[in-house]
């Protein structure tokens, strides 16, 4: 349901931006077919691909959570200490290399 609402909102914002764009600057440079193809491609990405990727993300998260729970159950709870250390280090590395995108 939320992907439908998100697609609607994005479509509304795209159409508003296109309708209020300056004729001399935008529509004279870009053919109408290219505009329509871009709109349909972006909306398809929102409707199909992003929802599928979010489903995969949730499945991977629960799979990882289950694996960690089995490891802790099969051994001692002290397994969580190296896991927390590795998580902290990987988060710091991610923040270092992703600074330009934040």
C-alpha beads as a LAMMPS data file, in Angstrom:
LAMMPS data file: protein, C-alpha beads

102 atoms
101 bonds

1 atom types
1 bond types

-500.0 500.0 xlo xhi
-500.0 500.0 ylo yhi
-500.0 500.0 zlo zhi

Masses

1 110.0

Atoms # bond

1 1 1 0.000 0.000 0.000
2 1 1 2.768 2.450 0.834
3 1 1 4.530 1.871 -2.482
4 1 1 1.313 2.844 -4.260
5 1 1 1.058 6.012 -2.191
6 1 1 4.732 6.744 -2.776
7 1 1 4.311 6.266 -6.518
8 1 1 1.325 8.594 -6.502
9 1 1 3.224 11.301 -4.631
10 1 1 6.267 11.065 -6.898
11 1 1 4.079 11.111 -10.013
12 1 1 2.237 14.180 -8.717
13 1 1 5.518 16.003 -8.019
14 1 1 6.942 15.040 -11.435
15 1 1 3.879 16.265 -13.265
16 1 1 3.842 19.504 -11.279
17 1 1 7.513 20.097 -12.093
18 1 1 6.903 19.391 -15.788
19 1 1 3.797 21.560 -16.007
20 1 1 5.510 24.540 -14.413
21 1 1 8.786 24.168 -16.321
22 1 1 9.784 26.995 -18.633
23 1 1 8.875 26.239 -22.236
24 1 1 11.909 27.850 -23.773
25 1 1 14.405 26.089 -21.536
26 1 1 13.148 22.554 -21.120
27 1 1 10.538 21.497 -23.658
28 1 1 12.420 22.902 -26.629
29 1 1 15.513 20.858 -25.760
30 1 1 13.915 17.551 -24.726
31 1 1 11.552 15.578 -26.990
32 1 1 8.179 14.620 -25.526
33 1 1 8.796 10.915 -26.041
34 1 1 11.936 11.045 -23.937
35 1 1 10.042 12.777 -21.122
36 1 1 7.272 10.165 -21.139
37 1 1 9.780 7.284 -21.262
38 1 1 11.641 8.720 -18.289
39 1 1 8.438 9.172 -16.286
40 1 1 7.262 5.625 -16.928
41 1 1 10.704 4.179 -16.139
42 1 1 10.902 6.039 -12.827
43 1 1 7.391 5.005 -11.822
44 1 1 8.104 1.376 -12.745
45 1 1 11.177 1.487 -10.524
46 1 1 9.052 2.763 -7.647
47 1 1 6.257 0.264 -8.161
48 1 1 8.230 -2.908 -8.862
49 1 1 11.888 -2.764 -8.038
50 1 1 11.928 -0.810 -4.784
51 1 1 9.155 -2.894 -3.191
52 1 1 10.980 -6.088 -4.209
53 1 1 14.257 -4.807 -2.762
54 1 1 12.607 -3.844 0.527
55 1 1 11.171 -7.357 0.772
56 1 1 14.632 -8.815 0.179
57 1 1 16.098 -6.500 2.811
58 1 1 13.574 -7.652 5.403
59 1 1 14.145 -11.321 4.552
60 1 1 17.924 -10.874 4.838
61 1 1 17.546 -9.054 8.157
62 1 1 15.444 -11.823 9.689
63 1 1 17.776 -14.467 8.273
64 1 1 20.753 -12.701 9.865
65 1 1 18.889 -12.329 13.156
66 1 1 18.067 -16.047 13.126
67 1 1 21.679 -16.974 12.397
68 1 1 22.909 -14.839 15.285
69 1 1 20.297 -16.346 17.614
70 1 1 21.359 -19.881 16.645
71 1 1 25.046 -19.036 17.169
72 1 1 24.360 -17.592 20.611
73 1 1 22.138 -20.543 21.553
74 1 1 24.682 -23.077 20.294
75 1 1 27.609 -21.520 22.105
76 1 1 27.935 -19.009 24.899
77 1 1 26.532 -15.488 25.023
78 1 1 30.145 -14.259 24.862
79 1 1 29.892 -14.669 21.094
80 1 1 28.064 -11.330 21.084
81 1 1 31.185 -9.427 22.198
82 1 1 33.205 -10.008 18.974
83 1 1 30.020 -9.460 16.985
84 1 1 29.508 -6.042 18.574
85 1 1 33.170 -5.131 18.001
86 1 1 32.993 -6.127 14.332
87 1 1 29.717 -4.214 13.938
88 1 1 31.254 -1.093 15.451
89 1 1 34.369 -1.280 13.243
90 1 1 32.346 -1.892 10.072
91 1 1 30.039 1.017 10.919
92 1 1 33.037 3.333 11.376
93 1 1 34.503 2.197 8.036
94 1 1 31.145 2.746 6.344
95 1 1 30.864 6.267 7.744
96 1 1 34.414 7.079 6.649
97 1 1 33.873 5.989 3.047
98 1 1 30.308 7.293 2.747
99 1 1 30.994 10.829 3.992
100 1 1 30.666 12.310 0.524
101 1 1 27.118 10.955 0.133
102 1 1 25.684 12.039 3.489

Bonds

1 1 1 2
2 1 2 3
3 1 3 4
4 1 4 5
5 1 5 6
6 1 6 7
7 1 7 8
8 1 8 9
9 1 9 10
10 1 10 11
11 1 11 12
12 1 12 13
13 1 13 14
14 1 14 15
15 1 15 16
16 1 16 17
17 1 17 18
18 1 18 19
19 1 19 20
20 1 20 21
21 1 21 22
22 1 22 23
23 1 23 24
24 1 24 25
25 1 25 26
26 1 26 27
27 1 27 28
28 1 28 29
29 1 29 30
30 1 30 31
31 1 31 32
32 1 32 33
33 1 33 34
34 1 34 35
35 1 35 36
36 1 36 37
37 1 37 38
38 1 38 39
39 1 39 40
40 1 40 41
41 1 41 42
42 1 42 43
43 1 43 44
44 1 44 45
45 1 45 46
46 1 46 47
47 1 47 48
48 1 48 49
49 1 49 50
50 1 50 51
51 1 51 52
52 1 52 53
53 1 53 54
54 1 54 55
55 1 55 56
56 1 56 57
57 1 57 58
58 1 58 59
59 1 59 60
60 1 60 61
61 1 61 62
62 1 62 63
63 1 63 64
64 1 64 65
65 1 65 66
66 1 66 67
67 1 67 68
68 1 68 69
69 1 69 70
70 1 70 71
71 1 71 72
72 1 72 73
73 1 73 74
74 1 74 75
75 1 75 76
76 1 76 77
77 1 77 78
78 1 78 79
79 1 79 80
80 1 80 81
81 1 81 82
82 1 82 83
83 1 83 84
84 1 84 85
85 1 85 86
86 1 86 87
87 1 87 88
88 1 88 89
89 1 89 90
90 1 90 91
91 1 91 92
92 1 92 93
93 1 93 94
94 1 94 95
95 1 95 96
96 1 96 97
97 1 97 98
98 1 98 99
99 1 99 100
100 1 100 101
101 1 101 102
